Amino acid sequence: MENNNSKNNIVRKSLEGILTLATVLTFSTSLTGCLDNSNNQEPQKTQQVQQQPKKQPDKNKRLRQIILNYMAQPKFSNSDLMEQITGTKAELEIFDMDESMLYFSIPTEDYREEDLKKLSPNDVEFGRTNDGEFMGGRLKLGDYIFNSPGNYFFRFPAKDFEVDPLDEINIKFRNSKYNLTMEELQRFAENSSIYGGSLRVETSRDAVSRTVNTFSNHGALVARKGETSLERLVSSIVSNNSSKEQTAQELLDFVTREIKYDGTDNILNSELLKRPNEVLMTKESDCSGKAILYASLLEQTDIDYMLIYTDDHISVAVEGDFKDQNRMSFTSNKKRYSIAETTARGFKIGRSRLNRALGAEEIKYIQIPGENSKIYNARTGQPLSFL
């Protein structure tokens, strides 16, 4: 994708967009669409973006922004989100915020002129080659050139993107399914379904060099108890009449087997954190996302647990009557906890061993997620300061 001019307010499927989303924990853009070329149709050459009469207040504006942001951030959403929401094969390429315009591509074989209405109720504008063709080479549209033979390239105003608040997102796993309504997705995106709080916590400060050592507050992204989409998922995973220990293990089995470990979530010395719904939508994350998801699932049960931080790792410890064959159990406030390692496939609480030590002596900090939950030094019991 080429840009003839220098613009700052552009959201694409890029590293820059991903880091912004992870740091701010907000969302920004996206769109969807599907077209068809079963009859070798070409776009109508007279289609132009037209000025529309003033409309009533847009009730779906915030939801539209959320959906567009997820579509623009593949590190946070399922690969077929666009198709699930719009029923089209279109792909969001650029959201230019200066001109409030969405740019899409679509394979010519998937183009159906009538499906454009699934994306926008108004006309769209197509890119053309220097010869005036709609496909075949470098397509110019506005300030951008799209070079991908076999695709159409088109745009329309972001405000025209069609959003159905009754839509659902469905993520299939081997033996269960995670479904998310638009209302639930919006609550996650607005952070009302997670505990929230400051994302950075201070561990030490050097007065001479003015260096502050910090790490991420993972408990801020843990889902609140009673989050409905996760409650449904837990019900589909946990067997009937399971004990507390069996429930903890069944939920751990889901996380270790269904969520792929993805080390690229640590990029450029920055930690990319995902909400639990985003871990489920992408089906992958590193130890941070896996721990956040597992904690969020446990939060929907009556099982006591805590997040445990080591020098370069985070895991979860669950309370219960587990064996201690692997010597990964400890006592806190007169309760017995056993480490449940989310990154080891098939890990059995109290039994499985790891290649690296992960016992009570390696734990640096502990946290019980909740409203304004603190992170404590495991040695001194003193709370750390948030930034």
ABEGO torsion letter per residue (X at the ends): XBBABBBABBBBBBAAAAAAAAAAGBBABEBBEBBBAAAGBBBBAABBBBBBBBBBBBAAAAAAAAAAAAAABAAABBAAAAAAAAGBABBBABBBAAAGBBBBBBBAAABBAAAAAAABABBBBBBBBAAGBABGBBBBBEABBBBBBGBBBBBBBAAABBBBAABBBBBBBAABBBBBBAAAAAAAAAGAABAEEBABBBABBBAAAGBBBBBBBAAAABBBBGBAAAAAAAAAABBBGBBAAAAAAAAAAAAAAABBBBAAABBGGBBBBBBAAAAAAAGBBBAAAAAAAAAAAAAABABBBBBBBBAABBBBBBBEBBBAAAGABBBBGGBBBBBBBAABBGBBBGABBBABBBBAAABABBBBBEBGBBBBBAAAGBBBBBX
